[in-house]
């Protein structure tokens, strides 16, 4: 069986005290061999500095590609360009370009975006900022003082978001597909989906996107839901419909360990089925913890060398 690519999303530590715990999690996730580790970025730059610290840790202490989130919300064109340069200077060459949600207390009818109005514009800006830099890299040639070796600069990878069940702010049914086409045209190289709860939601979306002309890889985003509270919060943030079977199972299970196992079972089944349906890999939302997402991959058969024993399967 060929290797199934996988990756994880993390968020910056909320305090200095939690930074070491996150470093330990990064080390454990990196040992599993993911294709990349993405790090979220707070609206308005609320976690920008901490995000960069985490990205630098991944770059310097692991062999895994770090991927930086960037949002339009809270950023001006000039401010985003400065931030992109800062990331590039730190050796970050992979990005996830997001529009972002309105800040707390504001809605879609109010002005909050500034002069970056869409993630497609942010994709173009990332590409433009890198192009403004030197188009090549130089390294000294041993034994030849003054001589340099010129190598082409690696082009940035730019991921974007995709929405299998439509964006909650879409004005018409196919707008999320049209938006993905616009992001692709702007230079996006990868799409990562918002979470979904049934494999057909992802597989049908990919089919619609391909028919419309989307050619970039579409990576399924999968989140282990391990408590009713987490499920409620996720539904509030995403606008997804309540998955009745999962919701009932979590509500009636009396133990935290049992609820964790329900979440692992659901996510691993989802991962297994979308990969069988042709997904190019899986992207797991880790909540800054390693055990649950690694158990999901093991139960799905993606991490064959990780020992996993399920009490319910």
Secondary structure, DSSP 8 states (H G I E B T S, - for coil): -----EEEEE---SSSTTHHHHHHHHHHHHHTT-SEEEE---GGGTTHHHHHHHHHHHHHH-SSEEEEEEESTT--HHHHHHHHHHHHHTT--EEEEE-----TT--TTS---TT---HHHHHHHHHHHHHHS-SEEEEE-TT-TT-EEEEE----EEEEEE-TT--TT-SSTTHHHHHHHHHHHHT--EEEE---SSHHHHHHHHHHHHHHT--SEEEEEEE---SHHHHHHHHHHH-----HHHHHHHHH--SHHHHHHHHHHHHHHHHHHHHHTT-S-EEEE-TT-SHHHHHHHHHTTSSTTS----S--
